[in-house]
């Protein structure tokens, strides 16, 4: 597959759900495949929390406006799922993925220059809702003349966006595939996310979010990533990976000495992540996730009202659970499926049996491919 290229779409001045404003906003995106004559073969993908719009192929050059494009991001994060002849077949479908609004890979975010001040937005960048991220996709679809998507697909936090797109704009999509995601954020996840917020806020370099000319809060962001990483990887997989290395991190520790490969592995993961992500972007996304409720994001009055629109639009849902998921537990997808079935929405619920935890959707494409391929071809 040829190299991926990032494109930028001007969005103009945006007013967000909570009243915040982004002047002269832009969205970074990439596409794969060809759009057919009647614009009916388009699939919109939403990436996960720390993902990018670079889904498939190779992207060796940094997107314009991003200082965080490390070598780890050059290969597409879903190479084994998206491409010619794969589950999401780019010989048949036109695939679009955008970096989240508030992101750090080309879309307008806290590290972007505010055209009204000539300085990075930093602390002045507004709070986001999933509804804001979803609505920012509509100008992108209009740019291509796409009135109705064949499908919208997203894993993890991208699944929250997928569900919200379907319920906010039911007439603009046919098939909906949320993977390892949820209906509303649980108390447990809100607490885990709050721990990560505290880790970043208490880094001595954070400075309320205005740190771009004085040094990033890398230790706080690394600690936040370590807190979250435990929910992404099953403990058995974690143990196998951790046996491979022992790294000493003098930058992050002074008195304490790393005692085993588990501690070393976590430090390595945290430090590596802090090199490729912006702390302010991370805060905006986990704040958005912490407050997520599908009913509220779609401006509905109840779950019944929410999914009645999906039934009326003739949606087909394919909902994936992962039985070893410690991030979005299978009970969360079960709640979503119950609401869908109560509303008589055409729904298939697949439980993937995996030892790899939440990250299974990245690591085991063979467990998802048959079901996705069948729904997309239907």
C-alpha positions, -999 to +999 in steps of 0.1 A: +000+000+000+013+035-009+021+061+017-007+078+035-011+116+032-027+138+058-052+164+044-065+194+063-101+207+061-110+242+073-140+242+096-143+279+103-151+292+137-167+265+159-190+270+189-190+238+210-217+221+230-205+236+264-202+271+249-165+272+241-152+285+208-124+274+185-115+302+159-105+290+124-106+254+133-093+226+111-096+188+109-068+165+098-079+134+080-068+107+056-086+085+031-082+051+014-099+036-016-121+053-041-155+069-036-180+055-061-203+075-084-232+077-060-211+082-029-227+051-013-195+031-003-181+054+023-170+041+057-161+066+086-137+053+112-132+068+147-098+061+163-093+052+200-082+076+227-045+079+218-048+068+182-044+088+150-062+093+117-034+071+102-053+038+099-035+019+072-003+019+052+028+040+059+029+077+070+066+086+075+061+124+074+047+145+102+012+160+096+013+198+093+010+214+127+021+183+147+053+179+167+044+145+181+047+122+151+073+097+162+084+066+144+059+045+164+031+062+144+045+056+109+027+023+104-011+023+104-027+013+137-052-010+119-031-023+090-044-058+094-080-048+093-081-020+067-067-024+032-072-043-001-090-076+005-091-071+043-122-069+066-127-033+057-118-037+020-104-006+003-110-023-031-147-019-023-150+009+002-139+045+006-125+048+041-122+081+060-106+087+094-100+121+110-078+131+140-101+141+168-109+178+172-087+187+202-061+163+189-023+167+184-018+153+150-030+181+128-065+189+139-071+220+160-061+213+196-045+229+226-010+228+210-023+246+179-017+283+174-046+304+182-049+328+152-063+355+175-033+356+198-004+341+178+003+317+207-007+281+214-042+277+228-029+258+259-053+263+289-077+284+268-086+255+245-122+246+255-137+215+270-150+190+245-180+166+242-182+135+221-210+153+203-185+180+193-161+154+178-190+138+159-205+170+145-170+181+133-172+151+109-202+165+090-183+191+070-159+164+061-187+142+047-202+172+029-168+180+014-169+146-004-206+149-012-215+120+011-251+122+022-253+087+038-224+065+050-224+028+043-210+023+078-195+040+109-170+020+129-149+027+160-131+008+188-129+019+225-134+057+228-140+056+191-170+034+198-185+062+219-181+084+188-196+057+166-227+053+188-231+091+191-228+096+153-256+070+148-279+085+173-272+122+166-274+118+128-294+086+122-302+094+086-266+097+076-255+060+082-268+025+076-245+002+096-230+008+130-201-011+145-189-001+180-161-023+193-152-028+230-171+004+240-200+014+261-233+033+265-223+056+294-191+059+314-191+038+346-181+050+380-150+028+380-138+044+347-146+079+359-123+072+390-095+058+369-097+087+345-097+112+375-065+095+387-049+103+353-061+139+354-045+143+388-012+128+376-010+154+348-022+184+368+004+177+395+034+176+372+056+206+381+058+215+344+020+215+337+015+252+346-023+250+342-018+238+306+004+267+295+037+248+291+046+249+254+075+273+257+088+259+290+089+221+288+061+195+286+047+177+317+062+144+305+063+127+339+027+134+347+016+122+312+037+091+315+021+083+349-013+088+334-005+064+307+008+038+332-025+041+351-045+035+319-023+009+304-033-016+331-068-016+318-058-020+281-036-051+285-047-084+301-024-093+330-012-125+314-002-106+283+014-079+305+035-106+323+047-121+290+057-086+276+073-075+308+098-104+309+116-089+279+133-058+293+147-040+324+152-003+318+165+022+344+147+056+343+168+081+362+146+109+349+115+096+367+130+082+398+156+095+423+156+074+455+137+043+443+154+017+422+134-003+396+131-038+411+116-060+383+107-061+347+070-053+354+080-019+368+105-014+340+079-022+313+054+003+327+080+030+329+090+023+293+054+024+281+047+057+299+079+074+287+074+063+251+038+076+251+049+110+265+071+115+235+042+111+210+012+127+227+003+161+241-008+162+278-035+189+271-050+167+243-050+137+267-068+158+293-095+170+269-102+135+256-104+118+290-125+146+304-149+141+274-149+103+281-154+107+318-187+127+312-200+104+284-237+094+284-252+085+250-286+099+259-272+133+267-248+134+238-277+128+213-300+153+231-325+125+238-349+122+267-343+085+274-327+054+260-361+045+244-362+079+227-325+075+217-328+042+199-362+048+184-344+070+159-320+041+150-350+018+145-367+043+123-336+048+102-332+010+097-298+007+113-280-026+116-257-028+146-228-051+152-216-048+188-183-065+199-174-074+235-141-088+246-145-113+275-111-103+291-116-065+287-108-045+319-114-011+302-149-014+288-163-045+306-186-068+286-215-057+309-213-023+292-219-037+258-247-059+272-264-028+284-261-012+250-275-043+233-304-045+257-314-010+248-311-017+211-331-049+213-358-032+234-361-007+206-362-035+180-331-024+162-315-051+141-285-060+163-259-087+164-238-091+196-204-109+193-183-118+223-147-123+214-128-148+236-093-135+240-065-136+265-052-102+253-078-079+270-090-046+256-062-044+230-075-075+213-091-054+186-056-042+177-038-075+181-062-102+168-079-090+136-088-126+127-114-127+155-133-097+141-128-100+104-155-126+095-182-107+113-173-073+100-168-085+065-202-102+065-221-071+078-204-048+054-211-071+024-248-076+034 
